[in-house]
């Protein structure tokens, strides 16, 4: 049985488990996926720290250079023909 087929079968089983039993399954699934579940956050490299420091200084000199994430996404979407 391939992993894909097995995953689909397990998803199907989970879908039919009564709602009040799902909480019993969560600790097991969390334990099994523990190594993959937790994000790995590495310390910033000296180069990354320098880049952040440079951008913060740039913002302090001229706050108008700040571009919000929402605005940036909108601009990228328009360039890509999305929205």
MOPEZI-V879051 format. One record per run of one state. SS is the DSSP state (~ for helix, > for strand, _ for the rest). FROM is the first residue (numbers start at 1). LEN is the number of residues. If there is no record, write none. Layout:
ss:from:len
SS:FROM:LEN
SS:FROM:LEN
This chain:
ss:from:len
_:1:2
~:3:14
_:17:2
~:19:14
_:33:1
~:34:4
_:38:8
~:46:16
_:62:1
~:63:3
_:66:3
~:69:11
_:80:4
